[in-house]
Amino acid sequence: MYAVVNTGGKQYKVREGEILRVEKIAGEIGSPVSFDKVLMFSDGETVSIGTPVLDDVKVSGHIIEQGKAKKIIVFKYKKRKRYRRKQGHRQQFTAVKIDNIKN
């Protein structure tokens, strides 16, 4: 059984018991999270596709970590013009453990 959910402008395929790293969601560690924008649901035999979302399917879980990803370096450079800009960035994320998919 799996579902495709939309959160943070991205789509994720989730299963029960899976740990998912998504864009930062406000909340404390251990607090429940519900994903209402379910785009697709499959129970192994039938597949339901929403237009655009499925109203009767809910995906719920809880937050297990709030953190920052590894640093990436943004380096801009123009040859022969003495133009260089170096900037680092660490994206914030939330790790969510999927508890159940209700149909």
N, C-alpha and C positions, 0 to 999 in steps of 0.2 A: 504494500500500500504506500503510495506517495502522492504528493501534491506539489503544485508550482505556485509559489506565493510572490507577491510584489511588495517590496519594502525598500525605502531609500532610493527609489528610482531604478532599482535593479530587480531581476527575477531570479529566484532560487528554487531548485528542486529539493524538497525536504522529505525525510522519512522519520518515523517515530524512533526516538532514542538517539538521533543524530545531533551533533554539535555544529552550529551554524554561526559564522562570523559575518555580521551585517554592519551597515553604517550605524553610527552611534544612536542609541535609543535611550531616552531619559529613564532612569530608574536605578534602584539599589540592587546589589547582588542578592539573589533569591526571590526578587519580586516577579510576579507573573506577567507574561507578555502574550498578547493575542494578535494573530495576523488575520485580518478580515478580508483582505484583497487576495482571494484564492482564485487563480486563473484557470487551473486544471486540477482534476482529481482522478486517481485511478485506484481501484481496489484489487487489481490483479486480473479481473475479468472484463469489467466495463470501464470505459474512459468517459469522463464528463468534462466538457470544455465550456467555459463561461463566455458570455457575450456582453460585456467584457469580463465580469466576475461572477462567481458562483455564490449565491446568497445563503444557501443551506449548509455550506461546508466552512468549518472554522478550524484553524490550526493554533494550538496553544503550547506554551512552553514557559521556561523561567530563565532569568539572567544568571549566568555563572561567572562572567568576567566582564569588566570594563577596562579597556586598555588602549594603547597606542601601537600601531604597526611599526615595522622597521622603517628607518629613515631613508628617504629617497633624495637624491641630489638633483636639483633643477639648475642646469648650467646653460646660460645663453652666451653666444660668442659670435662676433662678426669679424671676419679676417681683415687685416690691414686697416682697421678703424679704431683699434685700441678699446674695443668694447667687450667687456666681460662682466657677467653677473652670476654669482653663485648663491644659491639659496637652498636650504634643506626644508623638508616637510615630513611630518609624521601624522598619518591619518588616524583619527580616533575610531575605535570599533567597539561593538558589543558582541560577546559570545553568548548565544542562546541555545539551550538544550531543548529540543522538541519533545514534549511530553505525549501529546496525542493529536490525532486528526479526527475530528468529529464530522460524520456524514449525516 
